Amino acid sequence: MSVRTSGHAAGTSVPADAARGGAVNAPNSVHAPDSSGTRSSRPPAGTLGDLPTAHTMPGNAPAADAAGMDANRPPASMSVFNLAMLTVVAVASLRSLPAMAGYGLASIVLYLIPAVLFMVPTALVAAELATGWKGGVFIWVREAFGERWGFVAIWLQWVQNVVWYPTQIAFIAVSLSYVVGGGSLANNGVYVAAVIIVLYWVSTLITLAGGNLFAKVGSWSGIVGTLLPAALLISFGAAWLATGTPSQTELTASAVLPPWTGLASIVLIVSNVLAYAGMEVNAVHANDLSDPGRGYPRTVLISAVVILAIFILPTLAIAVAVPRASLGVVDGINLAFQTYFDHWHLAWGTPLISLLIALGAFASVVTWIAGPSKGLLTAARTGLLPPVLQKRNRAGVQRSILLLQGVIVTILALLFVVIPNGNTAFVTLIDMAAALYLIMYMMLFAAALRLRATRPQVRRTYRTPAMGLVAGIGFAACAAAFILSFVRPSGFTGLSSAGYALVVGLVIVVLGAPPLVFYALRRPSWQLEPDHAVGEAVLVNPPDPADPDDGDHSRPGRRHLRLVSRRHGIHSVGRAS
């Protein structure tokens, strides 16, 4: 799942790319995927960064200008190109490239399929939701299906990040092995697990200290961890071919189509879907364009082309230099650099670039570690988690949730010890994270369809064209990828096909079911803070009472508050029928 920027548009608390960074996420102002192939320094989409407080409720706000929404909207503060680049750094990552490099030219098709069926629909649909409702996926899903499913959605967003941490730190561990041992420890499961556990708990201790030690390094971690290695790989690949050095992959027109040897031969496309995760985080910035209706589709087009270039060109650079039999999904990038540097008698370059990649990736882990859990805590303090999981330390950091994260990461890290093949352990974790995230994305697409049908009068600064088709394609793509996540990729050993599916399914149930259990067991004593995110307070463009044509005021009786049932009472969430 990215370097971020400051967020100021009304909407979700997003990563820098997502422009969040509301008061809720302030303490550690570090949180979302960053362009280092990892995450960035701002809270992720759906982390409630800009939810209303008692001081921002409609009753305390000045009356809206009767001239309407367009007159009230602040001047455009972002260009189409700037927003496109924010999206690029939010999504682009090198970690998933080695898995696709084994397909050679066929990787182009395997990148294009999820881009068209998942990346673009996600960006377009999220833009409509983010320009209609504040608060991200929790509010979007809650407004469509109720509080229970809104809580499930934000839980899934949090827990998939917990599963993501071991994969990112495994990437760091392998890079460090090329710094000190020429890659000899890359496939040592005990070494990889130990590095994951140590680095994760170091990151957690830094976060618990409450400082922003790494908050300022999000941007350079993106440059060091993604953009610089990508540029070097592209340059090396071009020089390799230009000097007539034989390519390790077939470069003919017939090689563009992926070989079909059964379902398992293309299952790695699931990791490609996860590679595009994060397109929704910058959707809130559609409000900042001068003409969202025309400008945002151009933003999506530009960012999609650049992201595809960052994915495809370095992947081909890896494929031309490293034989497919030698490629590993964890150390493929390091192997490629080692091959290039050794070819030009620059062996000293391998440990140097590996160290830079590791440092950039580690910075992104630290800057991202608190964000999702902070969003979960914000929702939980309205009574959705027991008080023991809502505890914060003196620095205001969500101690209990971070410690729970650490326990889960430690257990998942042991997969590298239990599963002898490190590549299989890595892909298993990616599939677990992808499956959890895909459930959330299916909820997002379903919420967009339902809100378009049940809340048509809510003003969206941007409206997705052909919403039924776009959201339907996105939902179907997520459902198909979810099913594929249970299929063991071809060529991976260490687990049988049935064992692989069982491990992925078991983790999904164990990590995905708790919000339903917590919701069923909740008590009045769990609510430590009032829920201000209700009614028109969650709307980006609330109706103007002075304007008879604004919202549904011209049709008296059509608007009413929706009452969301709670086990111990009812509260209004503001919904027009």
CORZIJO-V947004 format. One line per field, one symbol per residue. phi: phi as a letter, one per 20 degrees, with the letter a starting at -180 (. if undefined). A space follows every 50 residues. Layout:
BEGIN
phi: ???
END
This chain:
BEGIN
phi: ..edcfdbffqeedfgfelenfgfefgdjbadgcffnccdebffgndmfd ffdgedfgfeeffffffoffffffggdbegffffffffffdgbegefgfe ffemfffgffefgfffecffgfffffffffedcenmfffgfffecofgff ffffffffffffffgfffffffgffffeedcmnfegdefffffffgffff fffffffffnedgdfedgffffffecffgffffffffffgffenfgeecf dcffefeffdcogffdfffffffffefofffegffgfeefcggeffgfff ffffffffffffffffffffddggfefcfedgfffffffffffdlcgfff ffffffffffffgffffefeggfffffgfffeodcfgfedfcefenefff ffffgfffffffffgfefegefffffffffffffffffffffffffffff ffeecffffdfcdfflggfffffffffffffffffeefffndcobfgfff ffffffffffeeegfffgffegcgffeebfeeeclffeefcffegedfee mdffcgneebeeeefcfdqcbedmcee
END
